[in-house]
Each structure stands twice: as structure tokens, then as C-alpha cells.
Amino acid sequence: MSDSIQLIPTAKGKLARRIKQFKSEPLPWALYMLGAWGFAKLRSAMYARLLKAPGLNVGPCCAIRGTQCITMGSGVSIYGGLWLEAVQHYRQQSFSPTIIIGDNVSFSLDVHITCVERIEIGNGVLFGSRVHVSDHNHGSYVGMHQSHPQQAPAERELALRGAVVIEDNVWIGDNVIILGPVRIGAGAIVGANSVISTDVPAATMVVGAPAKVVKQFDYELNLWKKI
């Protein structure tokens, strides 16, 4: 084989393969699909440049706001519908948020992450669909100055709860809600439909609302054991 042969697919080669995939479709639909694919690739490239995140793949219907407060690693994959927002201003309030996302993080459909203080996501984290992560509330419900029920929730001030830290290789199932202050330890598994508002130890499996530990990984036996 000649050394001049390129083993890494070129952009032209990828486009040719994509056109081949659409040949079985009716021409108008094939052209639409090809255009949508091209636009998605362009959008991903623009976000990758803006966030300095090489290999970023951004699906449709995503909203990423406050990009100057967001740090993202390489190889991040977003299926679609992500709402990722570092909130700097809300009505009369101002914040200095920080969102840190590591390498090779995968977001499934319709994940919502909103931050006014600090949210950290480690390397290799997998998000299921419709996961919500927040470090704040609409309104205050503890202490002396609490929000009044006759005030519309959208008009209430944002109240800080505390930072959210999700360590490396965490798997978060569908429909999970994560509310700070909380730390989810490395290698933990959060079962679908769980609510996380307290720390989750590393290498444990938690389920429920509120979530409770049901299994823990035994490194000597190399298996998950019921608690």
C-alpha cells in the first residue's frame, strides 16, 4: 500500500458516503436530509470553535448560552435538545457561573443543565434522556425571607442551593433530577427517575426519590453487591 494513501477519511469522502446513504430515498427528502446533515456539521464546528472543544458533536434543537462561562473538553457528544445555560443575569440579579465539562461526555435527548454558581462534570459521564441538573431554585423556601406563593414563580429571585460535582465515569439514567449542593462519586450509577439532593458515594448504585444506595462495587470480587 502506498504511503500516500490517506487512512483517515477526508471531509470529501464522508460527504460521498453520506450521499450514498440517501440514494434509496425520494429525491426531495434525500436533499432535505443531506442539507440538514450539512447544517448540523457546520453548527457543531462553530460550537467546537466557540467552546474550544475538539470533536464536539451537537445534535438538533440545542441551546447553549453563556459560553464564556463554559469549559468543555474533547469528544463531547450531544444527541439533541440540550439546554445548557450559565445564567449571568436574571431580572435584577447578576451571577458569576462556571460550568466545566470533561472529555468524552455523552448527552442523550433533552438534557437541561442550568447554573448560577458552579457545576462540574467529569470525564466519560453518560447522561440519559430528560435529565435535569441545577444549582439553584426559583425562589427561597428556607430561612427568614422566603418566597410568597402569590408571587409568580418566574418572578421570584433565583436562590443558590450549592455546587453540583459529577465525577468521572458516572452513568445517569433517564428522567433523573440532580439538585445541589451534591457530589456524585466516580463510577456511580444513578437509576432512572431518581432524585439526587445528597452526596452519592463513588462506585455505588442508587435509585429512588430520594435516591438510596442499593449496590456497591466490590473491587476484590470485581462485581456489584447488594447493600
C-alpha positions as CSV (number, residue, x, y, z in Angstrom):
1,M,0.0,0.0,0.0
2,S,1.4,3.4,-1.0
3,D,2.3,5.7,1.9
4,S,0.4,8.5,0.1
5,I,-2.9,6.8,0.7
6,Q,-4.8,8.6,3.4
7,L,-6.1,6.2,6.1
8,I,-8.1,9.0,7.8
9,P,-11.4,9.7,6.0
10,T,-11.4,13.2,4.4
11,A,-14.4,15.5,4.5
12,K,-15.0,14.8,0.8
13,G,-15.1,11.1,1.5
14,K,-17.5,11.5,4.3
15,L,-19.8,13.6,2.1
16,A,-19.6,10.9,-0.6
17,R,-20.7,8.2,1.8
18,R,-23.5,10.3,3.2
19,I,-24.8,10.9,-0.4
20,K,-24.7,7.2,-1.0
21,Q,-26.8,6.5,2.1
22,F,-29.5,8.9,0.8
23,K,-29.7,7.3,-2.7
24,S,-32.6,5.0,-1.7
25,E,-34.7,8.0,-0.5
26,P,-37.0,10.1,-2.7
27,L,-35.0,13.0,-4.2
28,P,-36.7,15.8,-2.3
29,W,-36.4,14.0,1.0
30,A,-32.8,13.0,0.3
31,L,-31.9,16.6,-0.5
32,Y,-33.5,17.8,2.7
33,M,-31.7,15.1,4.8
34,L,-28.4,16.0,3.2
35,G,-28.9,19.7,3.8
36,A,-29.9,19.0,7.4
37,W,-26.8,16.9,7.9
38,G,-24.6,19.6,6.4
39,F,-26.1,22.3,8.6
40,A,-25.6,20.1,11.7
41,K,-21.9,19.6,10.8
42,L,-21.5,23.3,10.4
43,R,-23.2,24.1,13.7
44,S,-21.1,21.5,15.5
45,A,-17.9,23.0,14.0
46,M,-19.0,26.5,15.1
47,Y,-19.8,25.4,18.7
48,A,-16.5,23.4,18.8
49,R,-14.6,26.6,17.9
50,L,-16.5,28.8,20.2
51,L,-16.1,26.4,23.2
52,K,-12.6,25.3,22.2
53,A,-13.9,21.7,22.3
54,P,-12.3,19.5,19.6
55,G,-14.5,16.7,18.3
56,L,-17.7,18.2,19.7
57,N,-20.9,16.8,18.0
58,V,-24.0,18.9,18.6
59,G,-27.4,17.4,17.6
60,P,-30.6,19.4,16.7
61,C,-32.6,21.8,18.9
62,C,-29.8,22.6,21.3
63,A,-29.4,25.9,23.2
64,I,-26.0,26.7,24.7
65,R,-25.9,30.0,26.5
66,G,-23.3,31.8,28.5
67,T,-20.5,30.2,26.5
68,Q,-17.8,32.4,28.0
69,C,-18.5,30.8,31.4
70,I,-18.5,27.2,30.0
71,T,-15.4,25.0,29.6
72,M,-15.8,21.8,27.6
73,G,-13.3,19.0,26.9
74,S,-12.8,16.9,23.7
75,G,-15.0,14.3,22.2
76,V,-18.3,15.6,23.8
77,S,-21.4,14.2,22.1
78,I,-24.9,15.8,22.3
79,Y,-27.8,13.8,20.7
80,G,-30.2,16.7,20.7
81,G,-32.4,19.0,22.7
82,L,-29.7,20.1,25.2
83,W,-30.4,23.2,27.2
84,L,-27.1,24.2,28.7
85,E,-27.1,27.6,30.4
86,A,-24.6,29.5,32.6
87,V,-27.0,32.2,33.9
88,Q,-25.2,35.5,34.3
89,H,-28.3,37.8,34.6
90,Y,-31.9,37.1,35.8
91,R,-34.1,40.1,36.1
92,Q,-32.3,42.4,38.6
93,Q,-29.8,39.7,39.7
94,S,-26.3,39.1,38.5
95,F,-24.2,35.9,38.8
96,S,-20.7,34.6,38.0
97,P,-21.4,31.0,37.0
98,T,-18.9,28.3,36.0
99,I,-19.7,25.1,34.1
100,I,-16.9,22.6,33.5
101,I,-17.5,19.6,31.3
102,G,-14.7,17.0,30.8
103,D,-13.7,14.8,27.9
104,N,-15.9,12.2,26.2
105,V,-19.1,13.2,27.9
106,S,-22.3,12.0,26.2
107,F,-25.7,13.7,26.5
108,S,-28.9,11.9,25.4
109,L,-32.1,13.7,24.4
110,D,-33.4,16.8,26.2
111,V,-30.9,17.2,29.0
112,H,-31.3,20.5,30.9
113,I,-28.3,21.9,32.9
114,T,-28.7,25.4,34.4
115,C,-26.1,27.1,36.6
116,V,-25.7,30.3,38.6
117,E,-22.7,29.2,40.7
118,R,-20.8,26.0,39.8
119,I,-21.5,22.7,38.0
120,E,-18.6,20.3,37.2
121,I,-19.0,17.2,35.1
122,G,-16.0,14.8,34.9
123,N,-14.7,12.7,32.0
124,G,-16.7,9.8,30.5
125,V,-20.0,10.8,32.1
126,L,-23.1,9.4,30.3
127,F,-26.4,11.3,30.7
128,G,-29.7,9.5,29.9
129,S,-32.6,11.5,28.4
130,R,-34.6,14.2,30.1
131,V,-32.1,14.7,32.9
132,H,-32.2,18.0,34.9
133,V,-29.2,19.4,36.8
134,S,-29.4,22.7,38.7
135,D,-27.6,24.5,41.5
136,H,-30.4,26.9,42.2
137,N,-34.2,27.4,42.8
138,H,-36.8,29.8,41.5
139,G,-37.4,31.4,44.9
140,S,-36.3,30.8,48.5
141,Y,-38.1,28.3,50.8
142,V,-35.9,28.3,53.9
143,G,-34.7,30.9,56.4
144,M,-36.4,34.2,57.2
145,H,-37.0,35.7,53.8
146,Q,-39.0,33.1,51.9
147,S,-40.9,33.5,48.6
148,H,-44.6,34.2,48.7
149,P,-47.0,31.7,47.0
150,Q,-48.9,34.6,45.4
151,Q,-45.8,35.7,43.5
152,A,-45.4,34.0,40.1
153,P,-42.6,31.5,40.2
154,A,-40.9,33.1,37.2
155,E,-40.8,36.5,39.0
156,R,-39.2,35.1,42.2
157,E,-35.4,35.7,42.7
158,L,-33.1,32.8,41.9
159,A,-31.8,31.3,45.2
160,L,-28.5,29.5,45.3
161,R,-28.6,25.9,46.5
162,G,-24.9,24.9,46.1
163,A,-22.4,23.4,43.6
164,V,-23.0,20.2,41.7
165,V,-20.0,18.0,41.1
166,I,-20.3,14.8,39.0
167,E,-17.1,12.9,39.0
168,D,-15.6,10.6,36.2
169,N,-17.5,7.7,34.6
170,V,-20.8,8.3,36.2
171,W,-23.9,6.9,34.4
172,I,-27.1,8.9,35.0
173,G,-30.3,7.2,33.9
174,D,-33.4,8.8,32.2
175,N,-35.5,11.4,34.0
176,V,-33.1,11.9,36.8
177,I,-33.2,15.2,38.8
178,I,-29.9,16.4,40.4
179,L,-30.1,19.4,42.8
180,G,-27.1,21.0,44.5
181,P,-25.3,21.0,46.8
182,V,-24.3,17.5,45.8
183,R,-21.3,15.4,44.7
184,I,-21.7,12.2,42.8
185,G,-18.6,10.0,43.2
186,A,-16.6,8.4,40.3
187,G,-18.2,5.4,38.7
188,A,-21.6,5.8,40.4
189,I,-24.8,4.7,38.6
190,V,-28.0,6.7,39.1
191,G,-31.1,4.7,38.3
192,A,-33.9,6.2,36.1
193,N,-36.4,8.5,37.7
194,S,-34.2,9.2,40.7
195,V,-33.9,12.5,42.6
196,I,-30.4,13.3,43.9
197,S,-30.1,16.0,46.5
198,T,-27.4,14.4,48.8
199,D,-24.0,13.1,48.0
200,V,-23.6,9.7,46.2
201,P,-20.5,7.7,47.2
202,A,-18.2,6.5,44.4
203,A,-18.8,3.1,42.8
204,T,-22.3,2.8,44.2
205,M,-25.7,2.3,42.5
206,V,-28.6,4.5,43.7
207,V,-32.3,4.5,42.9
208,G,-35.4,6.3,44.1
209,A,-36.8,9.6,45.1
210,P,-34.9,10.5,47.3
211,A,-32.2,8.2,46.0
212,K,-30.8,5.5,48.2
213,V,-27.8,3.2,47.7
214,V,-28.8,-0.3,46.6
215,K,-25.5,-1.7,45.4
216,Q,-21.8,-1.1,45.8
217,F,-18.9,-2.3,43.7
218,D,-16.6,-4.8,45.4
219,Y,-13.1,-4.3,43.9
220,E,-11.9,-7.6,45.4
221,L,-14.6,-9.7,43.8
222,N,-15.0,-7.5,40.8
223,L,-18.8,-7.3,41.0
224,W,-21.7,-5.2,42.2
225,K,-23.0,-6.3,45.6
226,K,-26.4,-5.5,47.1
227,I,-26.3,-3.4,50.2
